Amino acid sequence: MSNPENLKYSSDHEWIRAEADGTAYVGITDYAQSQLGDIVFVDVSTVGETLGQGEIFGAVEAVKTVSDLLMPVSGQILELNDALSDAPELINQDPYGKGWLVKIKVSNAAELHGLLDAKAYAAGIGS
């Protein structure tokens, strides 16, 4: 499983890609999607809300389970990846690209420093 070096990772298997303008993209890791199996639905009803680090911003539903999605850092949910409403399987097919979940405005950039880099995340999942 690949874990891109340009991302930060939470121990809850979310990734975040911070942009220079203070926004960031958030998704679930390749490991997480492989453990969930075929994803059939994405539920994010928090667009416009500001949430703290570790708070639930939505859920993904796979064939046999539902998993909460947790904010890797504090921020405001700006946008949901609209492509997922018609094609939630994009998360399985391309978790670090077309399968991103939400775009956020980061509230506390210092929280990014507390997240895992690719090597530490890989060690944590045993890969």
MDAnalysis code that builds the backbone (N, CA, C; Angstrom):
import MDAnalysis as mda
import numpy as np

u = mda.Universe.empty(381, n_residues=127, atom_resindex=np.repeat(np.arange(127), 3), trajectory=True)
u.add_TopologyAttr("name", ["N", "CA", "C"] * 127)
u.add_TopologyAttr("resid", np.arange(1, 128))
u.add_TopologyAttr("resname", ["MET", "SER", "ASN", "PRO", "GLU", "ASN", "LEU", "LYS", "TYR", "SER", "SER", "ASP", "HIS", "GLU", "TRP", "ILE", "ARG", "ALA", "GLU", "ALA", "ASP", "GLY", "THR", "ALA", "TYR", "VAL", "GLY", "ILE", "THR", "ASP", "TYR", "ALA", "GLN", "SER", "GLN", "LEU", "GLY", "ASP", "ILE", "VAL", "PHE", "VAL", "ASP", "VAL", "SER", "THR", "VAL", "GLY", "GLU", "THR", "LEU", "GLY", "GLN", "GLY", "GLU", "ILE", "PHE", "GLY", "ALA", "VAL", "GLU", "ALA", "VAL", "LYS", "THR", "VAL", "SER", "ASP", "LEU", "LEU", "MET", "PRO", "VAL", "SER", "GLY", "GLN", "ILE", "LEU", "GLU", "LEU", "ASN", "ASP", "ALA", "LEU", "SER", "ASP", "ALA", "PRO", "GLU", "LEU", "ILE", "ASN", "GLN", "ASP", "PRO", "TYR", "GLY", "LYS", "GLY", "TRP", "LEU", "VAL", "LYS", "ILE", "LYS", "VAL", "SER", "ASN", "ALA", "ALA", "GLU", "LEU", "HIS", "GLY", "LEU", "LEU", "ASP", "ALA", "LYS", "ALA", "TYR", "ALA", "ALA", "GLY", "ILE", "GLY", "SER"])
u.atoms.positions = np.array([
    [0.839, -1.190, 0.000],
    [0.000, 0.000, 0.000],
    [0.873, 1.238, 0.000],
    [0.490, 2.188, -0.794],
    [1.278, 3.409, -0.862],
    [0.725, 4.451, 0.104],
    [1.628, 5.203, 0.678],
    [1.280, 6.328, 1.538],
    [2.091, 7.522, 1.043],
    [1.476, 8.391, 0.238],
    [2.231, 9.505, -0.332],
    [2.950, 10.349, 0.719],
    [4.175, 10.723, 0.390],
    [5.030, 11.486, 1.301],
    [4.530, 12.909, 1.534],
    [3.735, 13.465, 0.605],
    [3.303, 14.855, 0.728],
    [2.067, 15.032, 1.607],
    [1.605, 13.949, 2.225],
    [0.419, 14.004, 3.076],
    [0.798, 13.808, 4.533],
    [-0.110, 14.212, 5.421],
    [-0.017, 13.899, 6.848],
    [-1.156, 12.929, 7.145],
    [-0.980, 12.121, 8.177],
    [-1.931, 11.056, 8.483],
    [-2.341, 11.086, 9.949],
    [-3.600, 10.748, 10.206],
    [-4.066, 10.607, 11.587],
    [-4.027, 9.130, 11.960],
    [-3.991, 8.882, 13.248],
    [-4.020, 7.482, 13.715],
    [-5.378, 6.847, 13.439],
    [-6.369, 7.671, 13.077],
    [-7.703, 7.179, 12.737],
    [-7.864, 6.911, 11.239],
    [-6.736, 6.962, 10.502],
    [-6.678, 6.597, 9.080],
    [-7.267, 7.626, 8.120],
    [-7.271, 8.893, 8.532],
    [-7.568, 9.963, 7.597],
    [-6.242, 10.567, 7.133],
    [-6.233, 11.095, 5.917],
    [-5.072, 11.829, 5.432],
    [-5.485, 13.270, 5.200],
    [-4.489, 14.151, 5.176],
    [-4.742, 15.562, 4.906],
    [-3.613, 16.109, 4.034],
    [-3.995, 16.876, 3.039],
    [-3.028, 17.558, 2.175],
    [-3.263, 19.053, 2.307],
    [-2.354, 19.720, 3.025],
    [-2.484, 21.158, 3.255],
    [-2.018, 21.929, 2.033],
    [-2.770, 22.958, 1.676],
    [-2.442, 23.838, 0.559],
    [-1.855, 25.137, 1.111],
    [-1.163, 25.889, 0.279],
    [-0.506, 27.128, 0.701],
    [-1.500, 28.204, 1.148],
    [-2.742, 28.131, 0.672],
    [-3.727, 29.168, 1.003],
    [-4.481, 28.911, 2.307],
    [-4.067, 27.898, 3.075],
    [-4.722, 27.606, 4.354],
    [-5.873, 26.629, 4.248],
    [-6.150, 26.160, 3.045],
    [-7.157, 25.121, 2.880],
    [-6.453, 23.765, 2.868],
    [-7.234, 22.716, 2.928],
    [-6.669, 21.371, 2.891],
    [-7.722, 20.400, 2.380],
    [-7.237, 19.325, 1.785],
    [-8.100, 18.232, 1.346],
    [-7.945, 17.079, 2.324],
    [-9.057, 16.407, 2.616],
    [-9.075, 15.313, 3.584],
    [-9.712, 14.091, 2.932],
    [-9.154, 12.926, 3.221],
    [-9.724, 11.675, 2.735],
    [-9.353, 10.552, 3.690],
    [-9.704, 9.329, 3.305],
    [-9.277, 8.177, 4.097],
    [-8.135, 7.481, 3.361],
    [-7.318, 6.800, 4.120],
    [-6.124, 6.181, 3.562],
    [-6.448, 4.931, 2.742],
    [-5.480, 4.531, 1.961],
    [-5.587, 3.297, 1.187],
    [-5.818, 2.118, 2.131],
    [-5.121, 2.112, 3.253],
    [-5.300, 1.050, 4.254],
    [-6.752, 1.032, 4.750],
    [-7.295, 2.202, 5.080],
    [-8.662, 2.275, 5.604],
    [-9.674, 1.768, 4.585],
    [-9.540, 2.204, 3.327],
    [-10.519, 1.760, 2.324],
    [-10.401, 0.254, 2.089],
    [-9.174, -0.286, 2.190],
    [-9.009, -1.731, 1.976],
    [-9.636, -2.531, 3.118],
    [-9.602, -1.974, 4.323],
    [-10.211, -2.645, 5.475],
    [-11.738, -2.562, 5.433],
    [-12.263, -1.463, 4.910],
    [-13.717, -1.290, 4.826],
    [-14.340, -2.152, 3.736],
    [-13.633, -2.327, 2.646],
    [-14.196, -3.033, 1.498],
    [-14.912, -2.055, 0.581],
    [-15.824, -2.567, -0.224],
    [-16.501, -1.748, -1.231],
    [-17.352, -0.657, -0.587],
    [-16.984, 0.597, -0.827],
    [-17.716, 1.731, -0.273],
    [-18.894, 2.045, -1.185],
    [-20.084, 2.144, -0.567],
    [-21.313, 2.318, -1.341],
    [-22.007, 3.652, -1.092],
    [-21.605, 4.378, -0.035],
    [-22.280, 5.638, 0.281],
    [-21.380, 6.492, 1.160],
    [-21.412, 7.799, 0.917],
    [-20.686, 8.759, 1.741],
    [-21.702, 9.744, 2.302],
    [-21.683, 9.954, 3.618],
    [-22.610, 10.863, 4.281],
    [-21.813, 11.957, 4.991],
    [-21.848, 13.151, 4.422],
    [-21.216, 14.312, 5.056],
    [-22.261, 15.422, 5.079],
    [-22.792, 15.682, 6.275],
    [-23.825, 16.721, 6.404],
    [-23.294, 17.926, 7.175],
    [-21.965, 18.068, 7.239],
    [-21.354, 19.118, 8.044],
    [-20.765, 20.261, 7.209],
    [-21.069, 20.323, 5.919],
    [-20.537, 21.399, 5.083],
    [-20.973, 22.743, 5.676],
    [-20.003, 23.643, 5.847],
    [-20.262, 24.947, 6.441],
    [-19.970, 24.999, 7.926],
    [-19.883, 23.848, 8.570],
    [-19.626, 23.809, 10.014],
    [-18.131, 23.858, 10.309],
    [-17.801, 24.383, 11.489],
    [-16.429, 24.373, 11.983],
    [-16.354, 23.324, 13.083],
    [-15.423, 22.399, 12.924],
    [-15.291, 21.278, 13.852],
    [-13.879, 21.233, 14.419],
    [-13.762, 20.639, 15.596],
    [-12.461, 20.488, 16.228],
    [-11.767, 19.219, 15.774],
    [-10.474, 19.178, 16.036],
    [-9.683, 17.993, 15.706],
    [-10.288, 16.779, 16.410],
    [-10.477, 15.692, 15.654],
    [-11.022, 14.461, 16.215],
    [-12.536, 14.376, 16.212],
    [-13.221, 15.457, 15.846],
    [-14.680, 15.424, 15.793],
    [-15.156, 14.731, 14.517],
    [-16.334, 14.137, 14.593],
    [-16.917, 13.425, 13.454],
    [-17.450, 14.429, 12.434],
    [-17.016, 14.293, 11.172],
    [-17.548, 15.169, 10.128],
    [-18.443, 14.423, 9.151],
    [-18.537, 13.109, 9.278],
    [-19.385, 12.331, 8.385],
    [-19.148, 10.852, 8.581],
    [-19.575, 10.067, 7.596],
    [-19.407, 8.618, 7.667],
    [-19.317, 8.052, 6.255],
    [-18.628, 6.926, 6.144],
    [-18.633, 6.165, 4.900],
    [-19.289, 4.830, 5.186],
    [-20.121, 4.402, 4.249],
    [-20.814, 3.128, 4.384],
    [-20.249, 2.161, 3.363],
    [-19.795, 1.026, 3.860],
    [-19.336, -0.045, 2.994],
    [-20.412, -1.133, 3.005],
    [-20.203, -2.164, 2.236],
    [-21.202, -3.219, 2.111],
    [-21.576, -3.804, 3.487],
    [-20.579, -3.980, 4.358],
    [-20.841, -4.656, 5.636],
    [-20.687, -3.784, 6.870],
    [-20.322, -2.501, 6.721],
    [-20.072, -1.683, 7.904],
    [-20.223, -0.200, 7.588],
    [-20.325, 0.590, 8.638],
    [-20.313, 2.050, 8.537],
    [-19.191, 2.543, 9.430],
    [-18.418, 3.502, 8.933],
    [-17.294, 4.028, 9.696],
    [-17.375, 5.545, 9.772],
    [-17.219, 6.087, 10.990],
    [-17.199, 7.533, 11.162],
    [-15.944, 8.121, 10.538],
    [-16.064, 9.357, 10.082],
    [-14.940, 10.119, 9.549],
    [-14.590, 11.198, 10.563],
    [-13.326, 11.278, 10.943],
    [-12.897, 12.209, 11.977],
    [-11.983, 13.281, 11.405],
    [-12.151, 14.494, 11.878],
    [-11.326, 15.614, 11.433],
    [-9.877, 15.409, 11.887],
    [-8.919, 15.417, 10.959],
    [-7.516, 15.282, 11.359],
    [-6.983, 16.546, 12.032],
    [-7.555, 17.697, 11.696],
    [-7.235, 18.977, 12.335],
    [-8.524, 19.787, 12.437],
    [-8.502, 20.812, 13.267],
    [-9.661, 21.698, 13.393],
    [-9.843, 22.499, 12.112],
    [-11.100, 22.736, 11.757],
    [-11.340, 23.541, 10.573],
    [-12.800, 23.585, 10.172],
    [-13.064, 24.429, 9.179],
    [-14.404, 24.563, 8.626],
    [-14.514, 23.724, 7.361],
    [-15.578, 22.947, 7.273],
    [-15.832, 22.147, 6.080],
    [-16.341, 23.090, 4.988],
    [-15.547, 23.241, 3.942],
    [-15.906, 24.149, 2.854],
    [-16.680, 23.463, 1.746],
    [-16.346, 22.200, 1.506],
    [-16.876, 21.547, 0.303],
    [-16.794, 20.032, 0.451],
    [-17.794, 19.352, -0.062],
    [-17.802, 17.900, -0.180],
    [-17.443, 17.558, -1.620],
    [-16.696, 16.506, -1.815],
    [-16.368, 16.038, -3.163],
    [-17.660, 15.513, -3.804],
    [-18.265, 16.338, -4.650],
    [-19.556, 15.997, -5.266],
    [-19.513, 14.726, -6.102],
    [-18.352, 14.377, -6.637],
    [-18.237, 13.173, -7.463],
    [-18.599, 11.914, -6.681],
    [-18.460, 11.971, -5.353],
    [-18.723, 10.780, -4.531],
    [-20.200, 10.439, -4.427],
    [-21.086, 11.402, -4.683],
    [-22.519, 11.088, -4.590],
    [-22.932, 10.097, -5.666],
    [-22.336, 10.195, -6.833],
    [-22.640, 9.261, -7.918],
    [-21.658, 8.098, -7.997],
    [-20.472, 8.282, -7.419],
    [-19.426, 7.262, -7.544],
    [-18.610, 7.132, -6.248],
    [-19.245, 6.632, -5.164],
    [-18.498, 6.485, -3.909],
    [-17.318, 5.521, -4.030],
    [-17.347, 4.668, -5.054],
    [-16.252, 3.707, -5.255],
    [-14.937, 4.402, -5.620],
    [-14.982, 5.704, -5.926],
    [-13.741, 6.446, -6.175],
    [-12.811, 6.384, -4.959],
    [-13.399, 6.269, -3.772],
    [-12.585, 6.160, -2.557],
    [-11.774, 4.873, -2.599],
    [-12.370, 3.788, -3.058],
    [-11.644, 2.519, -3.187],
    [-10.626, 2.580, -4.316],
    [-11.005, 3.201, -5.413],
    [-10.166, 3.195, -6.614],
    [-8.993, 4.164, -6.531],
    [-9.187, 5.318, -5.904],
    [-8.172, 6.379, -5.906],
    [-8.279, 7.193, -4.617],
    [-7.960, 6.574, -3.453],
    [-8.188, 7.252, -2.174],
    [-7.407, 8.551, -1.989],
    [-6.262, 8.687, -2.653],
    [-5.439, 9.892, -2.481],
    [-5.627, 10.904, -3.613],
    [-6.472, 10.596, -4.568],
    [-6.705, 11.486, -5.702],
    [-8.173, 11.835, -5.824],
    [-8.838, 11.210, -6.781],
    [-10.247, 11.517, -7.054],
    [-11.176, 11.136, -5.910],
    [-10.711, 10.320, -4.966],
    [-11.539, 9.879, -3.845],
    [-11.431, 10.730, -2.593],
    [-10.913, 11.971, -2.727],
    [-10.881, 12.852, -1.546],
    [-12.304, 13.088, -1.054],
    [-12.448, 13.398, 0.222],
    [-13.779, 13.550, 0.815],
    [-14.230, 14.991, 0.934],
    [-13.448, 15.805, 1.660],
    [-13.843, 17.189, 1.904],
    [-12.659, 18.129, 1.744],
    [-13.005, 19.374, 1.440],
    [-12.029, 20.465, 1.454],
    [-12.352, 21.292, 2.695],
    [-11.327, 21.650, 3.455],
    [-11.543, 22.397, 4.692],
    [-10.680, 23.656, 4.717],
    [-11.076, 24.594, 5.565],
    [-10.249, 25.752, 5.904],
    [-9.653, 25.430, 7.271],
    [-8.353, 25.238, 7.328],
    [-7.669, 24.840, 8.562],
    [-7.741, 25.981, 9.577],
    [-8.177, 25.664, 10.802],
    [-8.268, 26.664, 11.871],
    [-6.970, 26.792, 12.655],
    [-6.278, 25.678, 12.839],
    [-5.072, 25.675, 13.666],
    [-3.986, 24.880, 12.949],
    [-3.164, 25.581, 12.173],
    [-2.127, 24.912, 11.381],
    [-1.123, 24.161, 12.253],
    [-0.977, 24.555, 13.504],
    [-0.038, 23.867, 14.401],
    [-0.438, 22.409, 14.612],
    [-1.713, 22.104, 14.484],
    [-2.172, 20.718, 14.657],
    [-1.600, 19.796, 13.585],
    [-1.256, 20.347, 12.430],
    [-0.660, 19.531, 11.366],
    [0.644, 18.885, 11.822],
    [1.392, 19.586, 12.682],
    [2.682, 19.081, 13.144],
    [2.539, 17.859, 14.060],
    [1.356, 17.676, 14.643],
    [1.119, 16.542, 15.518],
    [0.678, 15.286, 14.785],
    [0.476, 15.394, 13.477],
    [0.048, 14.238, 12.692],
    [1.245, 13.403, 12.258],
    [0.971, 12.228, 11.745],
    [2.012, 11.300, 11.327],
    [2.484, 11.590, 9.907],
    [3.780, 11.385, 9.657],
    [4.252, 11.417, 8.276],
    [4.030, 10.026, 7.678],
    [4.322, 9.876, 6.404],
    [4.046, 8.620, 5.700],
    [4.770, 7.442, 6.352],
    [6.012, 7.642, 6.744],
    [6.795, 6.554, 7.337],
    [6.214, 6.110, 8.687],
    [5.861, 7.078, 9.524],
    [5.292, 6.754, 10.836],
    [3.926, 6.082, 10.694],
    [3.120, 6.565, 9.735],
    [1.818, 5.947, 9.506],
    [1.992, 4.504, 9.044],
    [2.900, 4.288, 8.106],
    [3.151, 2.927, 7.602],
    [3.588, 1.999, 8.728],
    [4.442, 2.498, 9.611],
    [4.879, 1.688, 10.753],
    [3.702, 1.358, 11.660],
    [2.794, 2.319, 11.834],
    [1.632, 2.109, 12.697],
    [0.655, 1.074, 12.178],
    [0.596, 0.900, 10.868],
    [-0.320, -0.100, 10.293],
    [0.412, -1.381, 9.934],
    [1.711, -1.417, 10.240],
    [2.486, -2.630, 10.009],
    [2.836, -2.892, 8.569],
    [2.983, -1.815, 7.781],
    [3.379, -2.039, 6.378],
    [4.738, -1.451, 6.071],
])
